[in-house]
C-alpha cells in the first residue's frame, strides 16, 4: 500500500514540476486540465488498487471515507496559491462536496448531453466568473462504481455507508450516467 501511495505521490510531483515550469505558458483551461488530471489520476489509481485488492468494494469505500478528502487537500497544497481542484456532484455523499449554482448548471448541461447522446468523455467545460476560470471534467459512472453508488448495493456496504455518511445521496446511479465532476478553479494572476 505504501508503494502505491508513493507512486501516486511521485506521479503528482512529476505533474506538478511540469506545471511549475509551464504554468505561465498555459491557458487557464490547460492549467485546469492539468490539475484535474492530477486529482483524477491520484484518486482513480488508489480506487482501482483497492477494488483489485477487495472486489466487494468495502476496501475502496474505506479508502474513500478515510483518504480521498485528505488526498484532495494534499494536491491542493501543492498547487499555486491562485488555483484549487475539487470534486462535486448533484447527488453528494459527503456534504463538504456540495455543488454551488455554477456547478449545478454545468452538471445539468452534462446530463442533457449524456441523455441526447451528444456527450464525449473528453468534453471539458470552461466557465468564466469574474476573475476566476472554472474548468470542468465530467465523471461518468463506470460498472465498478455501482458497488457503492448503484441501485443494488450489498448490505455490508449499505451499512458502512449509513455509518460514515448518514446523509448520503450518492446512490441509484446507472452505468453511463453522470456521477459528478472534477472542477479546477484558476484565479487570474
TORKOL-4160 file (C-alpha; in steps of 0.2 Angstrom, whole numbers, padded with zeros to 4 digits, m for minus):
189
<pt num="1" X="0000" Y="0000" Z="0000"/>
<pt num="2" X="0014" Y="0012" Z="0004"/>
<pt num="3" X="0022" Y="0009" Z="m0013"/>
<pt num="4" X="0006" Y="0014" Z="m0021"/>
<pt num="5" X="0004" Y="0030" Z="m0011"/>
<pt num="6" X="0022" Y="0034" Z="m0015"/>
<pt num="7" X="0019" Y="0030" Z="m0034"/>
<pt num="8" X="0004" Y="0042" Z="m0033"/>
<pt num="9" X="0014" Y="0055" Z="m0024"/>
<pt num="10" X="0028" Y="0053" Z="m0037"/>
<pt num="11" X="0016" Y="0055" Z="m0051"/>
<pt num="12" X="0008" Y="0070" Z="m0043"/>
<pt num="13" X="0026" Y="0078" Z="m0040"/>
<pt num="14" X="0031" Y="0075" Z="m0058"/>
<pt num="15" X="0015" Y="0083" Z="m0065"/>
<pt num="16" X="0017" Y="0097" Z="m0053"/>
<pt num="17" X="0035" Y="0100" Z="m0058"/>
<pt num="18" X="0029" Y="0101" Z="m0076"/>
<pt num="19" X="0016" Y="0113" Z="m0071"/>
<pt num="20" X="0028" Y="0124" Z="m0061"/>
<pt num="21" X="0039" Y="0127" Z="m0076"/>
<pt num="22" X="0025" Y="0129" Z="m0089"/>
<pt num="23" X="0011" Y="0137" Z="m0079"/>
<pt num="24" X="0014" Y="0154" Z="m0086"/>
<pt num="25" X="0014" Y="0147" Z="m0104"/>
<pt num="26" X="m0003" Y="0138" Z="m0101"/>
<pt num="27" X="m0020" Y="0145" Z="m0104"/>
<pt num="28" X="m0032" Y="0144" Z="m0088"/>
<pt num="29" X="m0041" Y="0129" Z="m0097"/>
<pt num="30" X="m0024" Y="0120" Z="m0100"/>
<pt num="31" X="m0019" Y="0123" Z="m0082"/>
<pt num="32" X="m0036" Y="0117" Z="m0075"/>
<pt num="33" X="m0035" Y="0101" Z="m0085"/>
<pt num="34" X="m0018" Y="0098" Z="m0078"/>
<pt num="35" X="m0024" Y="0100" Z="m0060"/>
<pt num="36" X="m0040" Y="0089" Z="m0064"/>
<pt num="37" X="m0028" Y="0075" Z="m0071"/>
<pt num="38" X="m0018" Y="0076" Z="m0055"/>
<pt num="39" X="m0033" Y="0074" Z="m0044"/>
<pt num="40" X="m0042" Y="0061" Z="m0055"/>
<pt num="41" X="m0026" Y="0051" Z="m0058"/>
<pt num="42" X="m0022" Y="0050" Z="m0040"/>
<pt num="43" X="m0040" Y="0045" Z="m0034"/>
<pt num="44" X="m0043" Y="0033" Z="m0049"/>
<pt num="45" X="m0026" Y="0024" Z="m0046"/>
<pt num="46" X="m0030" Y="0021" Z="m0027"/>
<pt num="47" X="m0048" Y="0016" Z="m0030"/>
<pt num="48" X="m0043" Y="0003" Z="m0043"/>
<pt num="49" X="m0030" Y="m0004" Z="m0032"/>
<pt num="50" X="m0042" Y="m0005" Z="m0018"/>
<pt num="51" X="m0055" Y="m0013" Z="m0029"/>
<pt num="52" X="m0042" Y="m0026" Z="m0035"/>
<pt num="53" X="m0037" Y="m0030" Z="m0018"/>
<pt num="54" X="m0056" Y="m0032" Z="m0012"/>
<pt num="55" X="m0068" Y="m0034" Z="m0026"/>
<pt num="56" X="m0083" Y="m0032" Z="m0014"/>
<pt num="57" X="m0080" Y="m0013" Z="m0013"/>
<pt num="58" X="m0078" Y="m0012" Z="0006"/>
<pt num="59" X="m0059" Y="m0008" Z="0005"/>
<pt num="60" X="m0062" Y="0005" Z="m0009"/>
<pt num="61" X="m0076" Y="0013" Z="0002"/>
<pt num="62" X="m0064" Y="0013" Z="0017"/>
<pt num="63" X="m0051" Y="0022" Z="0006"/>
<pt num="64" X="m0064" Y="0035" Z="0000"/>
<pt num="65" X="m0070" Y="0038" Z="0018"/>
<pt num="66" X="m0053" Y="0039" Z="0026"/>
<pt num="67" X="m0041" Y="0046" Z="0012"/>
<pt num="68" X="m0050" Y="0054" Z="m0003"/>
<pt num="69" X="m0053" Y="0071" Z="0006"/>
<pt num="70" X="m0035" Y="0070" Z="0013"/>
<pt num="71" X="m0028" Y="0067" Z="m0005"/>
<pt num="72" X="m0038" Y="0081" Z="m0012"/>
<pt num="73" X="m0031" Y="0093" Z="0002"/>
<pt num="74" X="m0013" Y="0087" Z="m0002"/>
<pt num="75" X="m0014" Y="0090" Z="m0020"/>
<pt num="76" X="m0022" Y="0107" Z="m0017"/>
<pt num="77" X="m0007" Y="0111" Z="m0005"/>
<pt num="78" X="0005" Y="0108" Z="m0020"/>
<pt num="79" X="m0005" Y="0119" Z="m0032"/>
<pt num="80" X="m0001" Y="0138" Z="m0034"/>
<pt num="81" X="m0010" Y="0149" Z="m0022"/>
<pt num="82" X="m0022" Y="0155" Z="m0036"/>
<pt num="83" X="m0028" Y="0138" Z="m0040"/>
<pt num="84" X="m0038" Y="0124" Z="m0032"/>
<pt num="85" X="m0046" Y="0107" Z="m0038"/>
<pt num="86" X="m0061" Y="0098" Z="m0030"/>
<pt num="87" X="m0075" Y="0086" Z="m0034"/>
<pt num="88" X="m0094" Y="0088" Z="m0033"/>
<pt num="89" X="m0110" Y="0080" Z="m0038"/>
<pt num="90" X="m0128" Y="0083" Z="m0040"/>
<pt num="91" X="m0130" Y="0069" Z="m0028"/>
<pt num="92" X="m0117" Y="0070" Z="m0015"/>
<pt num="93" X="m0111" Y="0058" Z="m0002"/>
<pt num="94" X="m0100" Y="0070" Z="0008"/>
<pt num="95" X="m0109" Y="0087" Z="0012"/>
<pt num="96" X="m0092" Y="0095" Z="0010"/>
<pt num="97" X="m0093" Y="0092" Z="m0009"/>
<pt num="98" X="m0109" Y="0101" Z="m0011"/>
<pt num="99" X="m0111" Y="0110" Z="m0028"/>
<pt num="100" X="m0114" Y="0128" Z="m0030"/>
<pt num="101" X="m0126" Y="0136" Z="m0043"/>
<pt num="102" X="m0112" Y="0136" Z="m0057"/>
<pt num="103" X="m0108" Y="0118" Z="m0053"/>
<pt num="104" X="m0126" Y="0113" Z="m0054"/>
<pt num="105" X="m0129" Y="0122" Z="m0071"/>
<pt num="106" X="m0113" Y="0114" Z="m0078"/>
<pt num="107" X="m0118" Y="0096" Z="m0072"/>
<pt num="108" X="m0136" Y="0098" Z="m0079"/>
<pt num="109" X="m0128" Y="0103" Z="m0096"/>
<pt num="110" X="m0118" Y="0087" Z="m0095"/>
<pt num="111" X="m0133" Y="0077" Z="m0090"/>
<pt num="112" X="m0143" Y="0084" Z="m0105"/>
<pt num="113" X="m0129" Y="0079" Z="m0117"/>
<pt num="114" X="m0127" Y="0062" Z="m0110"/>
<pt num="115" X="m0146" Y="0059" Z="m0112"/>
<pt num="116" X="m0145" Y="0066" Z="m0130"/>
<pt num="117" X="m0130" Y="0055" Z="m0134"/>
<pt num="118" X="m0120" Y="0071" Z="m0139"/>
<pt num="119" X="m0108" Y="0069" Z="m0124"/>
<pt num="120" X="m0090" Y="0065" Z="m0127"/>
<pt num="121" X="m0079" Y="0059" Z="m0112"/>
<pt num="122" X="m0066" Y="0072" Z="m0117"/>
<pt num="123" X="m0078" Y="0086" Z="m0116"/>
<pt num="124" X="m0071" Y="0100" Z="m0105"/>
<pt num="125" X="m0082" Y="0114" Z="m0100"/>
<pt num="126" X="m0075" Y="0131" Z="m0096"/>
<pt num="127" X="m0084" Y="0145" Z="m0086"/>
<pt num="128" X="m0078" Y="0162" Z="m0083"/>
<pt num="129" X="m0084" Y="0171" Z="m0067"/>
<pt num="130" X="m0076" Y="0187" Z="m0063"/>
<pt num="131" X="m0058" Y="0184" Z="m0060"/>
<pt num="132" X="m0060" Y="0165" Z="m0059"/>
<pt num="133" X="m0060" Y="0152" Z="m0073"/>
<pt num="134" X="m0068" Y="0136" Z="m0069"/>
<pt num="135" X="m0063" Y="0121" Z="m0079"/>
<pt num="136" X="m0075" Y="0105" Z="m0078"/>
<pt num="137" X="m0072" Y="0087" Z="m0082"/>
<pt num="138" X="m0087" Y="0075" Z="m0081"/>
<pt num="139" X="m0086" Y="0059" Z="m0071"/>
<pt num="140" X="m0096" Y="0046" Z="m0079"/>
<pt num="141" X="m0102" Y="0031" Z="m0069"/>
<pt num="142" X="m0092" Y="0015" Z="m0073"/>
<pt num="143" X="m0098" Y="m0003" Z="m0069"/>
<pt num="144" X="m0086" Y="m0003" Z="m0054"/>
<pt num="145" X="m0094" Y="0012" Z="m0046"/>
<pt num="146" X="m0110" Y="0004" Z="m0045"/>
<pt num="147" X="m0104" Y="m0007" Z="m0030"/>
<pt num="148" X="m0105" Y="0009" Z="m0019"/>
<pt num="149" X="m0116" Y="0021" Z="m0030"/>
<pt num="150" X="m0128" Y="0009" Z="m0039"/>
<pt num="151" X="m0146" Y="0004" Z="m0037"/>
<pt num="152" X="m0142" Y="m0013" Z="m0029"/>
<pt num="153" X="m0128" Y="m0010" Z="m0016"/>
<pt num="154" X="m0123" Y="m0025" Z="m0005"/>
<pt num="155" X="m0130" Y="m0025" Z="0013"/>
<pt num="156" X="m0112" Y="m0023" Z="0021"/>
<pt num="157" X="m0108" Y="m0008" Z="0010"/>
<pt num="158" X="m0125" Y="0000" Z="0014"/>
<pt num="159" X="m0122" Y="m0002" Z="0032"/>
<pt num="160" X="m0104" Y="0006" Z="0031"/>
<pt num="161" X="m0112" Y="0020" Z="0020"/>
<pt num="162" X="m0125" Y="0023" Z="0034"/>
<pt num="163" X="m0112" Y="0024" Z="0047"/>
<pt num="164" X="m0100" Y="0035" Z="0038"/>
<pt num="165" X="m0112" Y="0046" Z="0028"/>
<pt num="166" X="m0129" Y="0047" Z="0036"/>
<pt num="167" X="m0135" Y="0060" Z="0024"/>
<pt num="168" X="m0128" Y="0050" Z="0008"/>
<pt num="169" X="m0137" Y="0055" Z="m0008"/>
<pt num="170" X="m0124" Y="0047" Z="m0020"/>
<pt num="171" X="m0134" Y="0031" Z="m0024"/>
<pt num="172" X="m0145" Y="0024" Z="m0038"/>
<pt num="173" X="m0133" Y="0028" Z="m0052"/>
<pt num="174" X="m0133" Y="0018" Z="m0068"/>
<pt num="175" X="m0118" Y="0014" Z="m0079"/>
<pt num="176" X="m0115" Y="0028" Z="m0091"/>
<pt num="177" X="m0124" Y="0041" Z="m0080"/>
<pt num="178" X="m0116" Y="0057" Z="m0074"/>
<pt num="179" X="m0108" Y="0053" Z="m0057"/>
<pt num="180" X="m0101" Y="0071" Z="m0054"/>
<pt num="181" X="m0087" Y="0082" Z="m0060"/>
<pt num="182" X="m0069" Y="0087" Z="m0055"/>
<pt num="183" X="m0068" Y="0106" Z="m0056"/>
<pt num="184" X="m0052" Y="0116" Z="m0056"/>
<pt num="185" X="m0053" Y="0135" Z="m0051"/>
<pt num="186" X="m0040" Y="0146" Z="m0058"/>
<pt num="187" X="m0039" Y="0164" Z="m0052"/>
<pt num="188" X="m0032" Y="0177" Z="m0064"/>
<pt num="189" X="m0014" Y="0182" Z="m0058"/>
